């Protein structure tokens, strides 16, 4: 009941305001986060300090402040996403290399788009069906709050996207036509022993292996999209084809590729990743070397 009141009486009405007005609220949130209510400050500081070990305390503090600036805008832009028109959304997302999409369309092969929680991923997800050829799907986990999960799914789907629970992803790749699917792969995995371990931002990190598994299981073209912030309310997107033939790549190569590209994006705009996420909460397995060998053997036995 309270969620419905908050949505209909506060959040959605706010989304109807123009962005220039909403950014005044963002300015207030920024002051709030940096002085009165330091949202997840310990997590943010720890993540940044470990990811940039060569920077000084002053430089770390500047990145924390920069994150709060971006995060305040992101919250406001996410609210605006509930009612933004398709025309305005597409005006605010500049596609750098649309010819990549045209070449993929000619191949008539299903596409898996991958990226991370970087810049305004919500805007790209909502506009995906209007940007990308083929029927579009977004893969993710439902929110714990049923009301908000339903409302956000409705809003994300209004331009043609279909949101699919990550546990039910196989059905969408078994259709009689090529599709495009999107996954954000930088969350902390639920099981450290079922993850692909690699170095990411100067730390041993468990990575979700779903991208590589789906690509090999359904022979997908895999495309990494880099989203950059041009200015408030304006982003660019560049597509990078990682592979058209995933089964020709050695074990782990595809995962290494898309994670390294995310790392490069973060290094370029370090304040614009979701540093408030508890990304490194999984313990490194004591038998990691043996675990990696076992994982590789199982993968090659299934797909090679």
C-alpha positions in Angstrom: 0.0 0.0 0.0 2.7 2.5 0.9 4.7 1.6 -2.2 1.6 2.4 -4.3 1.0 5.7 -2.6 4.7 6.7 -3.0 4.6 5.7 -6.7 1.3 7.4 -7.7 1.5 10.4 -5.4 5.2 11.3 -5.5 7.5 9.4 -7.9 5.4 9.2 -11.1 4.2 12.9 -10.8 7.8 13.9 -10.4 8.7 12.1 -13.5 6.4 14.3 -15.5 8.5 17.4 -14.7 11.1 18.5 -17.3 14.7 17.3 -16.6 16.0 20.8 -16.0 13.6 21.1 -13.1 14.5 17.6 -11.8 18.1 18.4 -11.8 17.5 21.0 -9.2 16.3 18.1 -7.0 19.5 16.3 -8.0 21.5 19.2 -6.7 19.8 19.0 -3.4 20.3 15.2 -3.2 24.0 15.8 -3.9 24.3 18.1 -0.9 22.3 15.6 1.2 24.6 12.7 0.2 27.8 14.6 0.8 26.9 16.1 4.1 23.7 15.0 6.0 23.0 11.4 4.7 26.2 9.9 3.3 24.6 7.0 1.5 26.7 3.8 1.7 29.8 5.9 2.1 31.9 3.2 3.7 31.2 0.8 0.9 31.9 3.4 -1.8 35.1 4.6 -0.1 36.4 1.0 0.3 35.6 0.0 -3.3 37.3 3.1 -4.7 40.4 2.9 -2.5 40.9 -0.8 -3.4 40.3 -0.2 -7.1 42.6 2.8 -7.3 45.4 1.9 -4.9 47.9 4.4 -6.4 45.8 7.4 -5.8 46.1 9.7 -2.8 43.4 10.2 -0.1 42.5 13.5 -1.6 42.0 11.9 -5.0 40.0 9.1 -3.5 37.8 11.7 -1.8 37.3 13.5 -5.1 36.1 10.3 -6.7 33.7 9.7 -3.9 32.3 13.2 -4.3 32.2 12.7 -8.1 30.2 9.5 -7.6 27.6 11.2 -5.4 27.3 13.9 -8.1 26.6 11.3 -10.8 24.5 9.1 -8.6 22.2 12.0 -7.7 21.7 12.6 -11.4 21.2 8.9 -12.0 18.4 8.7 -9.4 16.6 11.7 -11.0 17.1 10.3 -14.6 15.7 7.0 -13.4 12.6 8.7 -12.1 12.3 10.6 -15.5 12.6 7.2 -17.2 9.1 6.3 -15.9 7.4 8.8 -18.2 10.0 10.0 -20.8 8.8 9.8 -24.4 10.4 7.6 -26.9 11.4 10.7 -29.0 13.1 12.4 -26.1 14.8 9.3 -24.9 16.3 8.6 -28.4 17.4 12.3 -28.6 19.4 11.8 -25.4 21.2 8.6 -26.5 23.6 9.1 -29.4 24.6 6.0 -31.2 28.2 6.4 -32.3 28.4 3.5 -34.8 24.9 2.5 -36.0 26.5 0.6 -38.9 27.4 -2.2 -36.5 23.7 -2.8 -35.9 23.0 -2.9 -39.6 25.8 -5.4 -40.2 24.4 -7.6 -37.4 20.9 -7.4 -38.8 22.2 -8.7 -42.2 23.6 -11.8 -40.5 20.2 -12.7 -39.3 21.7 -14.1 -36.1 20.6 -13.6 -32.5 22.6 -11.0 -30.5 23.6 -10.8 -26.9 24.4 -7.3 -25.7 26.5 -7.1 -22.5 27.7 -4.2 -20.4 27.7 -3.1 -16.7 26.0 -0.7 -14.3 27.8 2.2 -15.8 26.4 5.6 -16.7 22.6 5.4 -17.4 22.0 1.8 -18.2 18.3 2.2 -17.4 17.8 4.6 -20.4 19.5 2.2 -22.8 17.4 -0.8 -21.5 14.2 1.2 -21.9 15.2 2.3 -25.4 16.7 -1.0 -26.5 13.8 -2.1 -28.6 13.7 1.2 -30.5 17.5 1.2 -31.1 18.4 -2.4 -31.8 17.1 -4.6 -34.6 15.1 -7.8 -33.9 12.7 -8.5 -31.1 14.3 -7.2 -27.8 14.7 -8.9 -24.4 16.2 -7.7 -21.2 17.5 -10.4 -18.8 17.5 -9.8 -15.0 16.4 -10.7 -11.6 13.0 -9.5 -10.2 13.0 -7.0 -7.4 12.1 -8.2 -3.9 9.2 -5.7 -3.7 6.5 -7.0 -5.9 4.8 -3.7 -6.6 8.0 -1.9 -7.7 9.1 -4.9 -9.7 5.7 -4.8 -11.6 5.7 -1.1 -12.2 9.4 -0.8 -13.3 8.9 -3.8 -15.6 5.9 -2.1 -17.2 7.8 1.1 -17.7 10.8 -0.7 -19.2 8.6 -2.6 -21.6 6.5 0.3 -22.9 8.6 0.8 -26.1 8.7 -2.9 -27.1 11.2 -4.6 -24.7 10.3 -7.9 -23.0 11.8 -8.4 -19.5 12.8 -12.0 -18.8 13.7 -13.6 -15.4 17.3 -14.8 -15.7 16.2 -18.2 -14.6 14.0 -18.5 -17.7 16.4 -17.2 -20.3 16.5 -20.3 -22.5 13.0 -20.0 -23.9 13.7 -16.7 -25.7 16.7 -18.1 -27.6 14.6 -21.0 -28.9 12.3 -18.9 -31.0 12.0 -19.2 -34.8 13.5 -15.8 -35.4 16.7 -13.9 -34.4 16.4 -11.8 -31.2 18.5 -9.3 -29.3 19.0 -9.8 -25.6 20.7 -7.7 -23.0 22.5 -8.6 -19.8 24.4 -6.5 -17.2 27.2 -8.8 -16.0 28.9 -6.9 -13.2 26.8 -7.9 -10.2 28.4 -10.0 -7.4 27.6 -13.6 -8.2 25.5 -15.6 -5.8 28.0 -18.5 -5.7 31.7 -17.9 -5.7 32.4 -21.4 -6.8 30.3 -21.1 -9.9 32.0 -17.9 -10.9 34.8 -17.1 -13.3 37.6 -15.6 -11.2 39.9 -12.9 -12.8 41.6 -9.7 -12.0 39.3 -6.7 -12.2 40.2 -3.2 -10.9 43.3 -4.5 -9.1 41.3 -7.2 -7.2 40.7 -10.9 -7.6 37.0 -10.8 -8.6 34.2 -13.4 -9.2 32.5 -12.8 -12.5 29.1 -14.0 -13.7 29.7 -16.6 -16.4 26.3 -16.4 -18.0 27.4 -14.4 -21.1 29.9 -17.0 -22.2 27.6 -19.9 -21.3 24.6 -18.4 -23.3 26.8 -17.5 -26.2 28.2 -21.0 -26.6 24.9 -22.8 -25.9 22.9 -20.8 -28.5 25.7 -19.7 -30.9 25.1 -16.0 -30.4 26.8 -12.9 -31.7 28.1 -11.0 -28.6 28.3 -7.2 -28.5 29.7 -5.1 -25.7 28.1 -1.6 -25.5 30.1 1.3 -24.1 27.9 4.1 -22.6 29.6 7.4 -22.0 28.2 10.5 -20.3 28.5 13.6 -22.6 26.8 16.0 -20.3 23.8 16.0 -17.9 21.0 14.0 -19.6 23.0 13.1 -22.7 24.9 9.9 -23.4 26.7 8.2 -26.3 26.7 4.5 -27.0 29.3 2.6 -29.0 29.0 -1.0 -30.0 31.9 -3.4 -30.0 31.4 -6.9 -31.6 33.3 -9.3 -29.4 32.6 -12.4 -31.4 30.3 -13.9 -34.1 31.6 -17.4 -33.4 31.9 -18.0 -29.7 32.7 -21.6 -30.1 35.9 -20.7 -31.8 37.2 -18.9 -28.7 39.1 -20.6 -25.9 37.5 -21.0 -22.5 37.3 -17.7 -20.6 38.3 -15.5 -23.5 34.8 -14.0 -24.0 34.4 -13.2 -20.3 37.9 -11.7 -20.2 37.0 -9.5 -23.2 33.8 -7.9 -21.9 35.1 -7.4 -18.3 38.3 -5.7 -19.6 36.2 -3.4 -21.7 34.1 -2.4 -18.7 37.3 -1.8 -16.8 38.5 0.5 -19.5 35.2 2.4 -19.4 35.5 2.8 -15.7 39.0 4.1 -15.9 37.8 6.7 -18.5 34.9 7.9 -16.4 35.7 6.6 -12.9 32.9 8.4 -11.0 30.1 6.9 -13.2 30.1 3.2 -12.1 27.9 1.9 -9.4 30.4 2.0 -6.5 27.7 1.7 -3.9 27.2 -2.0 -4.8 29.0 -4.5 -2.6 30.9 -6.0 -5.5 33.7 -7.8 -3.6 31.7 -9.5 -0.8 32.5 -13.1 -1.9 35.6 -14.8 -0.4 38.2 -16.2 -2.7 38.0 -20.1 -2.7 41.0 -21.6 -1.0 41.3 -24.1 -3.8 41.0 -21.6 -6.6 43.6 -23.1 -8.9 42.0 -26.5 -8.8 38.5 -25.0 -9.1 39.6 -23.1 -12.3 40.9 -26.3 -13.8 37.6 -28.1 -13.0 35.5 -25.4 -14.5 37.5 -25.3 -17.7 37.3 -29.1 -18.0 33.5 -29.1 -17.6 33.1 -26.2 -20.1 35.2 -27.8 -22.7 33.5 -31.2 -22.2 30.1 -29.5 -22.8 30.9 -27.0 -25.6 34.1 -28.2 -27.3 
